[in-house]
Amino acid sequence: MKKPWKKMPPREKLVAGGASTLTDTELLALFLRTGANGVHVMTLAQQLLDEFGSLYQLMTADKEAFLRVKGVGVAKYAQLNAIAELGRRFFSCADATKQAVHKPTDVVNFLHSKLAHREREIFMVIFFDSQNRIIHTSEMFAGTIASVEVHPREIVREALQYNAAAIVLAHNHPSGVSTPSMADQDITQQVIDCCQLFNIRVLDHIVIGQGEYTSFAERGLI
């Protein structure tokens, strides 16, 4: 069955077939709205994707890298930066703080919105009540581009402060590769050992990369 919206301009195609029908180029062109210096907006969108390699790389590029691309300027950088921030805030609001989380990886989108764009390692903890509802999230430790120092006692102290029954650990790898290191596994076990003393369950440790994640629970590491 032919889809009449396939050859429509991006805006009309979105209305007719839904946002999921748009290619990356069409979606980007819709946000850019106009081209530059005689270049059609669709051509400009494709040039930007070719230059940065993906939507993710484009949306997380710093201003200097973005402005080096011919035909774009501060206004378009501001547009895309605002859109990226809007997406992060959307997922922050959608972190199910009022709903039960059925499995730890239900929070992966939220963690990506918080951690995937960060240039240094950030160690987060999500605290749950006895019904598996999120009651608190905290960026507890910040490190360098390659490591972060984690203090298990501080995690336990905050868990007791919020009367948490369980927690999910999470941190990012700025390299983009989510494969956990031996240091990641060691600190996970240290946190588990501390939490067991207070009957606090560690449900998972999720490592966030660029467009990927690794769940300790899914891999049988926890």
N, C-alpha and C positions, 0 to 999 in steps of 0.2 A: 504493500500500500504506500503510495507516494505521500510524502509529507510536504504540504504546500508552503510551509515556512522555511524550508531548507535554503532557498536562495534569497530570502528577505534580508534587508538591512538589519543590523544587530538589535535595535530597539523593537522593531516590529516582530522580529523573530522571537525575542524574549516574551513578548505579549502573547504571541500565537502558540508557542511551543514550550515556554517555561525557560528559566535561566539556565537549567542544566543542558539545554540544547546548544548553547553558545560555545564556540571554540575559545581557547585562551586569547587569541588575537581579537575576536569579536567582543569578548567581555572587557578586555583592556581598552579597546577603542570606544566602547560605550562610556567608560569613566573618563577617558581623555577628552571626549566630546568633539574636539577640533584637531586638525592637523597643524602643521607649522611650516612656514616658508615655502608654501606651494605644495607641500607633501600631504597627500590624503591621509586622514586619520587612521584608516586601516593599514596603510603602508607604514606610518609612523609606529603603530602598535606592533607590527611584525618586526620592524627594525629594533625596537626596544627589547623584544623577546629574544631576537637573534643576538643582540649585544650582551645581554645578561645570562642567557641560557635557559631561564625558566621564570615563571611568575614569582616563585618564591625568592629567587636571587634578585629580581627586579624590585620587589616590594620591600626587601630588607637592605637594599643598597644605600650607602651613605650619600650625602648631598654632592660631594666632590665627584664621585664616580658617575652619578646621574647627570650632572651638568656637563660632563665631558662629551655626552652624546649630542651630536649636531641636531639642532632643531627643537630642542627642549630647553626649558628654563626653570626658574624658581617657582613659577605659578603651577606648572605641571608636576614638579617635584612635590609641592605642597598638597596638591590634589591627591596624589597616590599615597603620600605619607599619611594623610588624614584617613583615607580609605583603609589602609593597613591597621591604623590605630582603632578605627571603628570596628573592624573584625575582631581585634584582640579584646575590646571591651564587650562585644557581643558574647564571645565565649566566656568571658569573666562573669557576665550576668547569667549565663546559661550553665553554670557549674553545678546545678541541681542541689543547691544548699538546702532547699526545702523538700527534696525528694530523696527516697532511698536509692542508693547506688547498688545495683545488683551484682556487679563484678568490678574489680579495681580499674580495669581498662576502660570503663565507662567515662573516666575522667581524662582520657588521653587528649581529646580535643582541647579541653580546658588547659591542660599542661602545655600543649603545643603553643597555645595563644600566649601563655605566660613566659615560656622559656626558649622556644626555638629561635627567636631573633636576638637573644642575648649574646654579647661578645665575650662574657666571662662566665665561668661556672657558677650557677646558683643552685643551692640545695633547698628544696621546698618540702614541707610536710603538710599533708591533708589529714585533719582530725575528724573522726566519725563517732557518732553516739552508738548506743547499743542496737539501734534499728538501722544501722548503716547509712544514716543521713549525715551529710557534711555539716559540721558545726563551726569549723574554722580552717582557714588556710594561712600558711605563714612561710615567707621566704626567710629561712632561719640563718643561712650562712652564705656568704659570697666569697669567691676566690679569684683565681687567675684564669687565663685562657685554657689552662691545662689541668687545674686541680682546685679543690676546695677542702678546707679543714672542717670536719664535722665533729660535734661534741654530743655523744649520745645522751649524757645526763641532761643537757639543755632541752633535748627533744622530750625526754620523760617529764621534766619539770613543766613544760608547756602543756603536755598531754594531761597531766594531773590538774593543771589550772583550769582546763576546759572540761574536765571530767570525761575525757575521751575513752571510749572502749576499744578503739582500733585506730590505726594510722596507715597511710600510704606515703612512702618516701618517693621523692622524685628529684632528679637533677638533669641538667643539660650537658651535652658535649658540644662545645662551639665548633669543633672540627666537622660536625655534621654526621659523624658515624656513631651510632647508638650502642655499639658493642660494649658491654661492661668490662671494666678492667678488674684485675685481681684486687686492687685497692677498693673498688666499688663493692666487690663481694665481701671483703674483710669488714668494711664499715657497716655493711648491712647486717652481718652477723653480730657485730658489737651492739648495734641498736636493738636487735632482736633479744639478745641476752639481757640488756638493761630493762627492756619493756616487760619481759617475762616476770621479773621480780614484782611487778605491779599489775599483773594480769591484763596488760595492754597488748592486743594482737597487732602484729605487723603484717598487713595484708599483701603488700607488694612493694617493690622498688622499681620505678619506671624511669628508664633513661631516655631522654628526648634528644633526637638528632634533627637533621634537616629533612623533613618529609618522612621520617621513620621514627620508630621507638622500639625499645626492648623492655619487655616485662619479665622480671625475675620469676613471677608466679607462673607465667606461661611457659617459661623455660625450665621449670622445676628447680630453680635455684633458691627458692624460699619455702 
